Amino acid sequence: MAIKFLTKLRKELYNVSEVEDFEYVIKDLKNDNKAILKFLTTSKDLRNKSEAEIIECFISAFECNGLLAIKALFYIRDKVCGLGERRVFKVIINYLALNESEILVKNLQLIYKYGRWDDYYVLFYTPLEEEVIRLFKNQLSIDLNSKTPSMLGKWLKSENTSSKNSRKLAVRTRRLLGYTSQQYRLILSSLRKKIDIIEKKISAGNFNSIDYSNFSLDTCLRYKNSFIRNDRERYMKHIKIYNKNDKLKLNTDRIKNLTQTPFNIIELIMNNKGSITHETKSIYENIWNIVCDNYKEILQDTYVIIAISDKAIKACAEAYKVCISTVLFFNNFNSSSFKDYYMYFKKDPYFAKVQSCGIVEQVNNMKNFKLSTPNNIESALDLLLFTSIKKDLSNNKIPKNILIISDLDLEHKYKESNDIQLIKNKWKTSGYIMPKLKFWQIEEGSLNKSISKDIYSNIFARGYSKEIFTSLLKEEVINSDELILKSLENNRYNDISY
């Protein structure tokens, strides 16, 4: 009742002609994306709000920019690349079914792509119930004649479930599909036997029946130890499609669909429990090289200085993993005289060398360093300059960029101060063009993400995300709001219509 009243009140307010400026207020609202941003940034908090509050927030976004609002809605639900919020999504698609059904109809087949088949149940008892049943029927006709059915059979409600509400929905589903109880039960049983639920097959030891090509790289890596132990030959044959050095077996479509960053691969290695087998090392090595190569076209020679605190190290926090992955990432491509080296602090700055070995060994070697809180960033830059002078290096033999990764607020210290100019003067007096400085602050759990520049074109980045990492490599200036909206520009959301 409250929701319908709220919607009606809004529509009536927009028709009030006595308020002369009201039309311009609405026009101004449509020309910015503040409401879209609010909808995205507050979506996790909205899960605990009333339905009226959730819908109110979406309506504001929808009236700001209809297409972006619908994309934001699916991004919020997206279980792979988005936020994975279920309740907010369900409340809103139910609202759309009752009030803007023609828009939801255009995107009806996308719901299971970004969410799950059981999301459709919130559209029962709405004007779109018939459309949902038609979708179910079409998919069932395909699945019943397929060796690799969709997940619909898994998520259709069963009549013998313990939940009273689920039993009610199951009976309604079965009747609308036109089946008897026995027919419906046999159909679900048949489909669930064919559905490749990997956890179920692992538990039952049915490894021979697993079709690895049906699963993402993340899933294949998650259970790799079990696969190698129980189904080594078939699993290793499949994983070779990611082998960069095997031109005959390299699956280019699979490679294009890899969404991992260098951070993701290093995190996998650091989180690996127990000893890592030769086969697993080979898998990590190949995937690491492929992921790094995806960024080759936007790379510049960059020297990395690690300046994170003891607290971050002990917690093996995000900043620590970013440091390791970034050092090893640039090590693949650097060409200056400082290639294979990075710098860290043990009170004072020290040079460290990346060992010439596999990626797993490189990660383990870096993990063994006893890093400590930096006391003076300038001292690290001085050490780099002094070494360049001592070795009589020419300008083209020193790094073009220096990236300082820290969990400290270095932007506050350096962006508006004269310190950068003083550092530049040292390099100039020594006969060198100072490398561009890039300060990357990473705080555990921080939502503040942005990239900015100072008057010298030095870069200040905050937070970690795939978008931040890529934009930092491209030297793009971007604020936190733009980063959020940028996620909606992903090709993944091109099929969404308004």
DRENTI-922199 format. One line per 10 residues: their letters; for each residue x, y, z of C-alpha. Coordinates in nm, 4 decimals, padded with zeros to 6 digits. Example, Ala and Ser with C-alpha at 12.3 -4.5 7.8 and 13.67 -1.06 7.14 Angstrom:
# DRENTI-922199
as = 01.2300/-00.4500/00.7800 | 01.3670/-00.1060/00.7140
//
This chain:
# DRENTI-922199
maikfltklr = 00.0000/00.0000/00.0000 | 00.2788/00.2426/00.0975 | 00.4675/00.1680/-00.2253 | 00.1668/00.2305/-00.4499 | 00.0873/00.5521/-00.2648 | 00.4478/00.6694/-00.3023 | 00.4487/00.6002/-00.6772 | 00.1160/00.7737/-00.7282 | 00.2251/01.0738/-00.5250 | 00.5422/01.1131/-00.7317
kelynvseve = 00.3535/01.0977/-01.0624 | 00.1025/01.3546/-00.9395 | 00.3765/01.5882/-00.8190 | 00.5422/01.5787/-01.1607 | 00.2157/01.6964/-01.3188 | 00.1858/02.0032/-01.0978 | 00.2061/02.2981/-01.3393 | 00.1661/02.5788/-01.0859 | 00.5290/02.5453/-00.9711 | 00.7098/02.7184/-01.2596
dfeyvikdlk = 01.0595/02.5985/-01.1743 | 00.9638/02.2395/-01.1118 | 01.0130/02.1376/-01.4763 | 01.3656/02.2752/-01.4714 | 01.4439/02.0983/-01.1466 | 01.3472/01.7697/-01.3090 | 01.5463/01.8549/-01.6223 | 01.8548/01.9263/-01.4142 | 01.8093/01.5961/-01.2330 | 01.7975/01.4137/-01.5641
ndnkailkfl = 02.1235/01.5764/-01.6708 | 02.3344/01.4333/-01.3926 | 02.3929/01.0889/-01.2502 | 02.3842/01.1575/-00.8775 | 02.0772/00.9424/-00.8259 | 02.2393/00.6534/-01.0180 | 02.5483/00.6832/-00.8004 | 02.3410/00.6900/-00.4840 | 02.1559/00.3779/-00.5946 | 02.4836/00.1950/-00.6615
ttskdlrnks = 02.6782/00.3112/-00.3585 | 02.3960/00.2471/-00.1105 | 02.2803/-00.0844/-00.2563 | 02.4454/-00.2954/00.0157 | 02.2816/-00.0839/00.2859 | 01.9469/-00.1040/00.1082 | 01.9239/-00.4785/00.1709 | 01.8255/-00.3964/00.5304 | 01.5826/-00.1178/00.4367 | 01.2086/-00.1394/00.3814
eaeiiecfis = 01.0734/-00.2144/00.0351 | 00.9415/00.1419/00.0113 | 01.2914/00.2847/00.0750 | 01.4506/00.0496/-00.1795 | 01.1957/00.1458/-00.4451 | 01.2232/00.5165/-00.3635 | 01.5994/00.5023/-00.4257 | 01.5541/00.3141/-00.7541 | 01.2800/00.5490/-00.8774 | 01.5133/00.8466/-00.8318
afecngllai = 01.7809/00.6666/-01.0361 | 01.5291/00.5546/-01.2971 | 01.4009/00.9083/-01.3502 | 01.7572/01.0336/-01.3747 | 01.8561/00.7923/-01.6547 | 01.6354/00.4958/-01.7356 | 01.8917/00.2835/-01.9230 | 02.1687/00.3428/-01.6694 | 01.9286/00.2641/-01.3854 | 01.8362/-00.0714/-01.5414
kalfyirdkv = 02.2051/-00.1499/-01.6040 | 02.2800/-00.0529/-01.2440 | 02.0014/-00.2846/-01.1287 | 02.1528/-00.5831/-01.3101 | 02.5042/-00.4854/-01.1971 | 02.3794/-00.4891/-00.8376 | 02.2468/-00.8420/-00.8905 | 02.5365/-00.9690/-01.1041 | 02.6807/-01.2644/-00.9134 | 03.0037/-01.2758/-01.1176
cglgerrvfk = 03.1202/-00.9203/-01.1917 | 02.8781/-00.7135/-00.9857 | 02.7652/-00.6820/-00.6252 | 02.5607/-01.0017/-00.5933 | 02.2732/-00.8345/-00.4038 | 01.9611/-01.0518/-00.4186 | 01.6943/-00.8826/-00.2047 | 01.7321/-00.5349/-00.3565 | 01.7118/-00.6822/-00.7063 | 01.4027/-00.8908/-00.6285
viinylalne = 01.2156/-00.6036/-00.4657 | 01.2778/-00.3818/-00.7672 | 01.1933/-00.6305/-01.0434 | 00.8700/-00.7031/-00.8586 | 00.8007/-00.3288/-00.8579 | 00.8840/-00.3055/-01.2298 | 00.6547/-00.5989/-01.3093 | 00.3684/-00.4130/-01.1436 | 00.4478/-00.0637/-01.2748 | 00.6868/-00.0761/-01.5742
seilvknlql = 00.6295/-00.4260/-01.7092 | 00.7171/-00.3418/-02.0712 | 01.0747/-00.2544/-01.9679 | 01.1211/-00.5708/-01.7650 | 00.9809/-00.7867/-02.0470 | 01.2657/-00.6641/-02.2715 | 01.5187/-00.7889/-02.0173 | 01.3360/-01.0927/-01.8839 | 01.5753/-01.3469/-02.0352 | 01.8718/-01.1717/-01.8723
iykygrwddy = 01.7610/-01.2318/-01.5139 | 01.9075/-01.5822/-01.4878 | 02.2259/-01.4673/-01.6667 | 02.3099/-01.2191/-01.3906 | 02.1285/-01.3970/-01.1084 | 01.9554/-01.7328/-01.0732 | 01.6479/-01.9016/-01.2114 | 01.4709/-01.8808/-00.8752 | 01.4799/-01.4992/-00.8967 | 01.1846/-01.5298/-01.1337
yvlfytplee = 00.9590/-01.6440/-00.8513 | 00.9140/-01.2841/-00.7321 | 00.7322/-01.2265/-01.0623 | 00.4659/-01.4835/-00.9773 | 00.1250/-01.3270/-00.9063 | 00.2257/-01.0252/-01.1210 | 00.1312/-00.9300/-01.4807 | 00.4530/-01.1019/-01.5953 | 00.3769/-01.4426/-01.4462 | 00.2587/-01.5729/-01.7830
evirlfknql = 00.5796/-01.4506/-01.9497 | 00.7875/-01.6276/-01.6855 | 00.6011/-01.9557/-01.7380 | 00.6504/-01.9209/-02.1137 | 01.0236/-01.8747/-02.0526 | 01.0284/-02.1799/-01.8232 | 00.8471/-02.3924/-02.0834 | 01.0857/-02.2936/-02.3639 | 01.3908/-02.3676/-02.1519 | 01.2516/-02.6992/-02.0292
sidlnsktps = 01.1889/-02.8130/-02.3869 | 01.5558/-02.7420/-02.4616 | 01.6896/-02.8934/-02.1399 | 01.4942/-03.2167/-02.1622 | 01.6599/-03.2883/-02.4974 | 02.0061/-03.1729/-02.3986 | 02.2974/-03.3550/-02.2383 | 02.4060/-03.0270/-02.0775 | 02.0883/-02.8595/-01.9496 | 02.0697/-02.5162/-01.7900
mlgkwlksen = 02.0418/-02.4690/-01.4143 | 01.6637/-02.4223/-01.4354 | 01.5965/-02.7766/-01.3159 | 01.8042/-02.7135/-01.0049 | 01.6157/-02.3983/-00.9041 | 01.2564/-02.4934/-00.9880 | 01.0637/-02.5395/-00.6651 | 00.9949/-02.8965/-00.5525 | 00.6589/-03.0059/-00.4132 | 00.8226/-03.2171/-00.1427
tssknsrkla = 01.0328/-02.9367/00.0066 | 01.0051/-02.8511/00.3764 | 00.9165/-02.4835/00.3231 | 00.5435/-02.4157/00.3086 | 00.5897/-02.1135/00.0817 | 00.8171/-02.3092/-00.1550 | 00.5642/-02.5935/-00.1748 | 00.2945/-02.3406/-00.2638 | 00.5123/-02.1955/-00.5411 | 00.6031/-02.5462/-00.6611
vrtrrllgyt = 00.2367/-02.6445/-00.6956 | 00.1619/-02.3234/-00.8846 | 00.4652/-02.3745/-01.1113 | 00.3678/-02.7309/-01.1869 | 00.0049/-02.6437/-01.2638 | 00.0934/-02.3466/-01.4859 | 00.3412/-02.5654/-01.6760 | 00.0618/-02.8186/-01.7254 | 00.2151/-03.1224/-01.5518 | 00.0797/-03.3739/-01.3070
sqqyrlilss = 00.2673/-03.4139/-00.9783 | 00.4285/-03.7345/-01.1030 | 00.5343/-03.5799/-01.4356 | 00.6796/-03.2751/-01.2639 | 00.8706/-03.4859/-01.0129 | 01.0180/-03.7069/-01.2874 | 01.1194/-03.4047/-01.4950 | 01.3036/-03.2433/-01.2028 | 01.4709/-03.5724/-01.1153 | 01.5823/-03.6266/-01.4746
lrkkidiiek = 01.7201/-03.2738/-01.5129 | 01.9025/-03.2727/-01.1802 | 02.0832/-03.5932/-01.2741 | 02.2079/-03.4304/-01.5941 | 02.2982/-03.0938/-01.4459 | 02.6720/-03.0748/-01.3954 | 02.6786/-02.9688/-01.0316 | 03.0490/-02.9975/-00.9749 | 03.0457/-03.0112/-00.5940 | 02.7996/-03.3000/-00.6041
kisagnfnsi = 03.0194/-03.4979/-00.8443 | 03.3326/-03.4310/-00.6408 | 03.1595/-03.5507/-00.3230 | 03.0402/-03.8662/-00.4993 | 03.3802/-03.9244/-00.6584 | 03.2302/-03.9134/-01.0102 | 03.5263/-03.7325/-01.1687 | 03.4940/-03.9119/-01.5032 | 03.1556/-03.7493/-01.5564 | 03.2839/-03.3927/-01.5065
dysnfsldtc = 03.2979/-03.1840/-01.8231 | 03.5605/-02.9222/-01.7334 | 03.4726/-02.7076/-02.0353 | 03.1401/-02.6244/-01.8685 | 03.3148/-02.4397/-01.5858 | 03.5027/-02.1144/-01.5483 | 03.8741/-02.0955/-01.4800 | 03.7990/-01.9857/-01.1222 | 03.6001/-02.3039/-01.0598 | 03.8658/-02.5226/-01.2210
lryknsfirn = 04.1334/-02.3673/-01.0009 | 03.9239/-02.3779/-00.6832 | 03.9133/-02.7580/-00.6871 | 04.2448/-02.8154/-00.8675 | 04.4011/-03.0258/-00.5907 | 04.1093/-03.2669/-00.5938 | 04.1103/-03.2817/-00.9742 | 04.4852/-03.3443/-00.9961 | 04.4644/-03.6139/-00.7281 | 04.1668/-03.7974/-00.8748
drerymkhik = 04.1488/-03.7065/-01.2447 | 04.4941/-03.5808/-01.3316 | 04.5132/-03.6730/-01.7018 | 04.1753/-03.5301/-01.8056 | 04.2108/-03.2195/-01.5889 | 04.5618/-03.1334/-01.7125 | 04.4486/-03.1860/-02.0714 | 04.1712/-02.9325/-02.0178 | 04.3855/-02.6775/-01.8373 | 04.6311/-02.6759/-02.1295
iynkndklkl = 04.3885/-02.4545/-02.3207 | 04.5367/-02.1786/-02.1055 | 04.8952/-02.2696/-02.1996 | 05.0456/-01.9621/-02.3606 | 05.3387/-02.1553/-02.5062 | 05.1304/-02.4228/-02.6747 | 05.0101/-02.2515/-02.9937 | 04.8160/-02.5534/-03.1105 | 04.6100/-02.5905/-02.7951 | 04.5715/-02.2250/-02.6945
ntdriknltq = 04.2007/-02.1453/-02.6859 | 04.1791/-01.7761/-02.7827 | 03.8104/-01.7455/-02.6906 | 03.8845/-01.8692/-02.3388 | 04.1772/-01.6277/-02.3087 | 03.9635/-01.3302/-02.4142 | 03.7143/-01.4154/-02.1426 | 03.9723/-01.4151/-01.8628 | 03.8789/-01.1399/-01.6179 | 04.1622/-01.1952/-01.3700
tpfniielim = 04.4189/-00.9283/-01.2856 | 04.7789/-00.9959/-01.1725 | 04.6506/-00.9389/-00.8174 | 04.3949/-01.2217/-00.8568 | 04.6588/-01.4740/-00.9632 | 04.9003/-01.3802/-00.6849 | 04.6138/-01.3993/-00.4343 | 04.5393/-01.7530/-00.5550 | 04.9011/-01.8526/-00.4971 | 04.9219/-01.6860/-00.1540
nnkgsithet = 04.5948/-01.8438/-00.0452 | 04.6953/-02.1905/-00.1641 | 04.6987/-02.4258/00.1340 | 04.9629/-02.6930/00.1659 | 05.2426/-02.7726/-00.0759 | 05.2040/-02.6763/-00.4417 | 05.2600/-02.9600/-00.6878 | 05.4598/-02.9339/-01.0091 | 05.1347/-02.9462/-01.2103 | 04.9805/-02.6635/-01.0104
ksiyeniwni = 05.2940/-02.4517/-01.0493 | 05.2716/-02.5011/-01.4233 | 04.9072/-02.3920/-01.4241 | 04.9825/-02.0780/-01.2237 | 05.2810/-01.9947/-01.4454 | 05.0837/-02.0143/-01.7685 | 04.7835/-01.8200/-01.6420 | 05.0096/-01.5565/-01.4849 | 05.1861/-01.4963/-01.8178 | 04.8592/-01.4752/-02.0101
vcdnykeilq = 04.7001/-01.2317/-01.7632 | 05.0109/-01.0095/-01.7628 | 05.0233/-01.0072/-02.1433 | 04.6706/-00.8673/-02.1519 | 04.8157/-00.5369/-02.0250 | 05.1283/-00.5272/-02.2422 | 05.0050/-00.2518/-02.4753 | 04.9537/00.0022/-02.1951 | 05.2742/-00.0595/-01.9985 | 05.5681/00.1708/-01.9271
dtyviiaisd = 05.8917/00.0853/-01.7462 | 05.8075/00.1289/-01.3770 | 06.0189/00.0861/-01.0651 | 05.8218/-00.0176/-00.7566 | 05.8861/00.0962/-00.3996 | 05.6998/-00.0941/-00.1280 | 05.6069/00.1284/00.1644 | 05.3451/-00.0517/00.3704 | 05.3099/-00.0785/00.7441 | 05.3785/-00.3707/00.9779
kaikacaeay = 05.0076/-00.3988/01.0484 | 04.9285/-00.4644/00.6822 | 05.2082/-00.7194/00.6574 | 05.1008/-00.9190/00.9627 | 04.7438/-00.9320/00.8396 | 04.8629/-01.0299/00.4901 | 04.6253/-00.7546/00.3896 | 04.5180/-00.6396/00.0442 | 04.7997/-00.3837/00.0309 | 05.0602/-00.6569/00.0808
kvcistvlff = 04.9189/-00.8703/-00.2020 | 04.8974/-00.5676/-00.4305 | 05.2650/-00.4935/-00.3607 | 05.3819/-00.8438/-00.4460 | 05.1655/-00.8752/-00.7571 | 05.2666/-00.5297/-00.8855 | 05.6408/-00.5865/-00.8368 | 05.6269/-00.9201/-01.0197 | 05.3969/-00.7822/-01.2876 | 05.6310/-00.4977/-01.3854
nnfnsssfkd = 05.9292/-00.7293/-01.3538 | 05.7936/-00.9150/-01.6582 | 05.8279/-00.6055/-01.8769 | 06.0802/-00.3581/-01.7309 | 06.3886/-00.2831/-01.9413 | 06.5856/-00.0229/-01.7413 | 06.9070/-00.0953/-01.5514 | 06.6894/-00.1541/-01.2443 | 06.4997/-00.4405/-01.4074 | 06.4563/-00.7303/-01.1627
yymyfkkdpy = 06.4867/-00.4957/-00.8642 | 06.2422/-00.3237/-00.6322 | 06.2781/-00.1413/-00.3028 | 06.1369/-00.1997/00.0432 | 06.1957/-00.0660/00.3936 | 06.3639/-00.2121/00.6985 | 06.3497/00.1245/00.8688 | 06.5816/00.2446/00.5884 | 06.5231/00.1684/00.2197 | 06.6838/-00.1444/00.0720
fakvqscgiv = 06.7160/-00.2874/-00.2775 | 06.5774/-00.6351/-00.3321 | 06.6079/-00.8587/-00.6358 | 06.3370/-01.0669/-00.7964 | 06.4791/-01.4145/-00.8356 | 06.4929/-01.5780/-01.1785 | 06.2534/-01.8622/-01.1080 | 05.8865/-01.9539/-01.1458 | 05.6053/-01.7297/-01.0252 | 05.5271/-01.9492/-00.7217
eqvnnmknfk = 05.8893/-01.9353/-00.6010 | 05.9025/-01.5606/-00.6650 | 05.5943/-01.5067/-00.4495 | 05.7338/-01.7226/-00.1690 | 06.0665/-01.5385/-00.1782 | 05.8949/-01.2031/-00.1468 | 05.6741/-01.3284/00.1356 | 05.9866/-01.4096/00.3360 | 06.1111/-01.0507/00.3420 | 06.0741/-00.8740/00.6754
lstpnniesa = 05.9220/-00.5453/00.5685 | 05.8618/-00.2579/00.8085 | 05.6924/00.0798/00.8213 | 05.8732/00.3381/00.6059 | 06.0149/00.6386/00.7888 | 06.1086/00.8524/00.4896 | 05.9933/00.8126/00.1281 | 06.2473/01.0721/00.0124 | 06.5298/00.8477/00.1348 | 06.4180/00.5761/-00.1073
ldlllftsik = 06.4187/00.8216/-00.3973 | 06.7610/00.9479/-00.2880 | 06.8945/00.5909/-00.2850 | 06.7682/00.5360/-00.6388 | 06.9256/00.8638/-00.7538 | 07.2581/00.7928/-00.5772 | 07.2762/00.4478/-00.7359 | 07.2121/00.5962/-01.0810 | 07.4941/00.8469/-01.0262 | 07.7317/00.5837/-00.8900
kdlsnnkipk = 07.6712/00.3543/-01.1881 | 07.6930/00.6541/-01.4256 | 07.3624/00.5619/-01.5872 | 07.2236/00.7675/-01.8750 | 06.8650/00.8978/-01.8645 | 06.7409/00.6192/-02.0907 | 06.8742/00.3585/-01.8466 | 06.6677/00.4719/-01.5474 | 06.2950/00.3953/-01.4980 | 06.0396/00.6230/-01.6612
niliisdldl = 05.8083/00.5861/-01.3614 | 05.8439/00.5246/-00.9890 | 05.5414/00.3651/-00.8251 | 05.5198/00.3931/-00.4469 | 05.2630/00.1587/-00.2933 | 05.1599/00.2300/00.0633 | 04.8747/00.2148/00.3105 | 04.9771/00.5620/00.4303 | 04.8170/00.8882/00.3153 | 05.1009/01.0067/00.0903
ehkykesndi = 04.8678/01.2214/-00.1195 | 04.8073/01.4499/00.1783 | 05.1834/01.4827/00.2330 | 05.3036/01.5367/-00.1233 | 05.0257/01.6672/-00.3469 | 05.0006/02.0249/-00.2226 | 05.3518/02.0609/-00.0756 | 05.6856/02.1782/-00.2140 | 05.8469/01.8410/-00.1422 | 05.8037/01.7175/-00.5009
qliknkwkts = 05.9769/02.0257/-00.6395 | 06.2680/01.9809/-00.4001 | 06.3041/01.6181/-00.5099 | 06.2921/01.7224/-00.8771 | 06.5663/01.9779/-00.8146 | 06.7950/01.7057/-00.6747 | 06.7554/01.4971/-00.9886 | 06.7987/01.7980/-01.2177 | 07.1154/01.9098/-01.0375 | 07.2500/01.5564/-01.0806
gyimpklkfw = 07.1868/01.5733/-01.4537 | 06.8768/01.3505/-01.4633 | 06.5185/01.3920/-01.5687 | 06.3239/01.2781/-01.2675 | 06.0911/00.9808/-01.3340 | 05.7208/01.0420/-01.3009 | 05.6022/00.9635/-00.9482 | 05.2952/00.7546/-00.8870 | 05.1645/00.7229/-00.5308 | 04.9188/00.4391/-00.4729
qieegslnks = 04.7453/00.4334/-00.1354 | 04.5672/00.1115/-00.0475 | 04.3644/00.0951/00.2721 | 04.2003/-00.2245/00.3892 | 03.8275/-00.2136/00.3153 | 03.8322/00.1472/00.1907 | 03.5520/00.2476/-00.0467 | 03.7343/00.5652/-00.1494 | 03.8756/00.4974/-00.4969 | 04.0113/00.7640/-00.7304
iskdiysnif = 04.3060/00.8748/-00.9446 | 04.4234/01.2357/-00.9645 | 04.7300/01.4343/-01.0774 | 04.9257/01.7253/-00.9370 | 05.0681/02.0217/-01.1314 | 05.3760/01.8131/-01.2206 | 05.1594/01.5323/-01.3696 | 05.2530/01.2996/-01.0838 | 04.9729/01.0558/-01.0087 | 04.7886/00.9839/-00.6849
argyskeift = 04.5726/00.6726/-00.6752 | 04.3517/00.5513/-00.3910 | 04.2053/00.2058/-00.3378 | 04.2307/-00.1183/-00.5300 | 03.9988/-00.2509/-00.7982 | 04.0440/-00.3830/-01.1493 | 03.9310/-00.0453/-01.2835 | 04.1802/00.1426/-01.0622 | 04.4640/-00.0863/-01.1698 | 04.3874/-00.0439/-01.5415
sllkeevins = 04.3296/00.3311/-01.5143 | 04.6558/00.3699/-01.3228 | 04.8444/00.1952/-01.6045 | 04.6732/00.4240/-01.8561 | 04.7325/00.7276/-01.6310 | 04.3651/00.8177/-01.6450 | 04.2328/01.0748/-01.3997 | 03.9114/00.9410/-01.2567 | 03.7059/01.0090/-00.9447 | 03.5199/00.7601/-00.7316
delilkslen = 03.1858/00.8430/-00.8941 | 03.3231/00.7912/-01.2444 | 03.4761/00.4604/-01.1411 | 03.1394/00.3350/-01.0242 | 02.9673/00.4425/-01.3456 | 03.2521/00.2967/-01.5513 | 03.1590/-00.0493/-01.4292 | 02.8281/-00.0118/-01.6157 | 03.0114/00.0510/-01.9447 | 03.1434/-00.3054/-01.9408
nryndisy = 03.0494/-00.5040/-02.2533 | 02.8902/-00.7538/-02.0169 | 02.5907/-00.5193/-01.9856 | 02.5455/-00.4366/-02.3561 | 02.2403/-00.6602/-02.3956 | 02.0387/-00.4680/-02.1349 | 01.7742/-00.2486/-02.2991 | 01.5337/00.0252/-02.1973
//
